[in-house]
Amino acid sequence: MTPGNQQKLMIVDDHADFRAIARKLLEDAGYSVVAEAGDAASALSAASRVKPDLVLLDVVLPGLDGFAVCEQLTQTHPTARVVLTSSADRSRYTRRLASSRARGFLAKQHFSAAAFTALIDK
């Protein structure tokens, strides 16, 4: 996928500052951010409304964790491509990532639009 084709992207993270940074980087790269959420319940509600094609999803959220949200999102929206993110290192989630329906994982400190694109294109 090339960012310019305007697939609907949702950003889910409980830190508003990270959501703002991710939104800016992704929109500058041509993505269309159609929803943001700060917790699991809001994410699932927004997803039912906007039916995102792409989701940037924090692992640590109030309510359900990102793995549970990913599972529910991909069950109700099977074509949605999810990339998980966290401030913790990937090694902390190795086993859960292996069984997750997510396209991949990006540590927040290494987040970029190019890295996001590489994961959703695989």
Contacts in CASP RR format, 6 or more apart in sequence:
PFRMAT RR
TARGET T0000
AUTHOR 0000-0000-0000
METHOD contacts of the structure
MODEL  1
MTPGNQQKLMIVDDHADFRAIARKLLEDAGYSVVAEAGDAASALSAASRV
KPDLVLLDVVLPGLDGFAVCEQLTQTHPTARVVLTSSADRSRYTRRLASS
RARGFLAKQHFSAAAFTALIDK
1 7 0 8 1.000
1 117 0 8 1.000
1 120 0 8 1.000
1 121 0 8 1.000
3 26 0 8 1.000
3 29 0 8 1.000
3 30 0 8 1.000
3 31 0 8 1.000
3 113 0 8 1.000
3 117 0 8 1.000
4 30 0 8 1.000
4 31 0 8 1.000
6 30 0 8 1.000
6 31 0 8 1.000
6 32 0 8 1.000
7 31 0 8 1.000
7 32 0 8 1.000
7 53 0 8 1.000
7 54 0 8 1.000
8 32 0 8 1.000
8 34 0 8 1.000
8 35 0 8 1.000
8 50 0 8 1.000
8 51 0 8 1.000
8 52 0 8 1.000
8 53 0 8 1.000
8 54 0 8 1.000
9 26 0 8 1.000
9 31 0 8 1.000
9 32 0 8 1.000
9 33 0 8 1.000
9 34 0 8 1.000
9 52 0 8 1.000
9 53 0 8 1.000
9 54 0 8 1.000
9 55 0 8 1.000
9 56 0 8 1.000
10 33 0 8 1.000
10 34 0 8 1.000
10 35 0 8 1.000
10 36 0 8 1.000
10 37 0 8 1.000
10 43 0 8 1.000
10 46 0 8 1.000
10 47 0 8 1.000
10 50 0 8 1.000
10 52 0 8 1.000
10 54 0 8 1.000
10 55 0 8 1.000
10 56 0 8 1.000
11 19 0 8 1.000
11 22 0 8 1.000
11 23 0 8 1.000
11 26 0 8 1.000
11 33 0 8 1.000
11 35 0 8 1.000
11 36 0 8 1.000
11 37 0 8 1.000
11 55 0 8 1.000
11 56 0 8 1.000
12 36 0 8 1.000
12 37 0 8 1.000
12 38 0 8 1.000
12 42 0 8 1.000
12 43 0 8 1.000
12 55 0 8 1.000
12 56 0 8 1.000
12 57 0 8 1.000
12 58 0 8 1.000
12 61 0 8 1.000
12 66 0 8 1.000
12 69 0 8 1.000
13 19 0 8 1.000
13 22 0 8 1.000
13 38 0 8 1.000
13 56 0 8 1.000
13 57 0 8 1.000
13 58 0 8 1.000
13 61 0 8 1.000
13 85 0 8 1.000
14 38 0 8 1.000
14 39 0 8 1.000
14 58 0 8 1.000
14 60 0 8 1.000
14 61 0 8 1.000
14 62 0 8 1.000
15 58 0 8 1.000
16 38 0 8 1.000
18 58 0 8 1.000
18 108 0 8 1.000
19 36 0 8 1.000
19 38 0 8 1.000
21 111 0 8 1.000
22 56 0 8 1.000
22 111 0 8 1.000
23 33 0 8 1.000
23 36 0 8 1.000
25 111 0 8 1.000
25 112 0 8 1.000
25 113 0 8 1.000
26 33 0 8 1.000
26 56 0 8 1.000
26 113 0 8 1.000
26 116 0 8 1.000
27 33 0 8 1.000
28 113 0 8 1.000
29 113 0 8 1.000
29 114 0 8 1.000
29 117 0 8 1.000
30 113 0 8 1.000
31 54 0 8 1.000
31 113 0 8 1.000
34 50 0 8 1.000
34 52 0 8 1.000
35 46 0 8 1.000
35 47 0 8 1.000
35 49 0 8 1.000
35 50 0 8 1.000
35 52 0 8 1.000
36 46 0 8 1.000
37 43 0 8 1.000
37 45 0 8 1.000
37 46 0 8 1.000
38 61 0 8 1.000
38 62 0 8 1.000
39 61 0 8 1.000
39 62 0 8 1.000
39 63 0 8 1.000
40 61 0 8 1.000
40 62 0 8 1.000
40 63 0 8 1.000
40 64 0 8 1.000
40 65 0 8 1.000
40 66 0 8 1.000
40 68 0 8 1.000
40 69 0 8 1.000
41 63 0 8 1.000
41 64 0 8 1.000
43 55 0 8 1.000
43 57 0 8 1.000
43 61 0 8 1.000
43 69 0 8 1.000
43 73 0 8 1.000
44 69 0 8 1.000
44 72 0 8 1.000
44 73 0 8 1.000
46 52 0 8 1.000
47 55 0 8 1.000
47 73 0 8 1.000
47 76 0 8 1.000
47 77 0 8 1.000
47 80 0 8 1.000
48 76 0 8 1.000
51 77 0 8 1.000
51 80 0 8 1.000
52 77 0 8 1.000
52 80 0 8 1.000
53 79 0 8 1.000
53 80 0 8 1.000
53 81 0 8 1.000
54 80 0 8 1.000
54 81 0 8 1.000
54 82 0 8 1.000
54 83 0 8 1.000
54 120 0 8 1.000
55 70 0 8 1.000
55 73 0 8 1.000
55 80 0 8 1.000
55 81 0 8 1.000
55 82 0 8 1.000
55 83 0 8 1.000
56 83 0 8 1.000
56 85 0 8 1.000
56 116 0 8 1.000
57 66 0 8 1.000
57 69 0 8 1.000
57 70 0 8 1.000
57 73 0 8 1.000
57 82 0 8 1.000
57 83 0 8 1.000
57 84 0 8 1.000
57 85 0 8 1.000
57 102 0 8 1.000
58 66 0 8 1.000
58 84 0 8 1.000
58 85 0 8 1.000
58 86 0 8 1.000
59 65 0 8 1.000
59 66 0 8 1.000
59 67 0 8 1.000
59 84 0 8 1.000
59 85 0 8 1.000
59 86 0 8 1.000
59 88 0 8 1.000
59 93 0 8 1.000
60 66 0 8 1.000
60 86 0 8 1.000
60 87 0 8 1.000
60 88 0 8 1.000
61 69 0 8 1.000
64 72 0 8 1.000
66 84 0 8 1.000
67 84 0 8 1.000
67 93 0 8 1.000
67 96 0 8 1.000
67 100 0 8 1.000
67 102 0 8 1.000
70 82 0 8 1.000
70 84 0 8 1.000
70 100 0 8 1.000
70 101 0 8 1.000
70 102 0 8 1.000
71 100 0 8 1.000
71 101 0 8 1.000
73 80 0 8 1.000
73 82 0 8 1.000
74 80 0 8 1.000
74 82 0 8 1.000
74 101 0 8 1.000
81 103 0 8 1.000
81 120 0 8 1.000
82 101 0 8 1.000
82 102 0 8 1.000
82 103 0 8 1.000
82 104 0 8 1.000
83 102 0 8 1.000
83 103 0 8 1.000
83 104 0 8 1.000
83 105 0 8 1.000
83 106 0 8 1.000
83 116 0 8 1.000
83 119 0 8 1.000
83 120 0 8 1.000
84 93 0 8 1.000
84 97 0 8 1.000
84 100 0 8 1.000
84 102 0 8 1.000
84 104 0 8 1.000
84 105 0 8 1.000
84 106 0 8 1.000
85 105 0 8 1.000
85 106 0 8 1.000
85 107 0 8 1.000
85 108 0 8 1.000
85 111 0 8 1.000
86 92 0 8 1.000
86 93 0 8 1.000
86 105 0 8 1.000
86 107 0 8 1.000
86 108 0 8 1.000
87 107 0 8 1.000
87 108 0 8 1.000
87 109 0 8 1.000
88 107 0 8 1.000
89 107 0 8 1.000
90 97 0 8 1.000
90 105 0 8 1.000
90 107 0 8 1.000
93 105 0 8 1.000
97 104 0 8 1.000
97 105 0 8 1.000
103 119 0 8 1.000
103 120 0 8 1.000
103 122 0 8 1.000
104 119 0 8 1.000
105 119 0 8 1.000
106 115 0 8 1.000
106 116 0 8 1.000
106 119 0 8 1.000
END
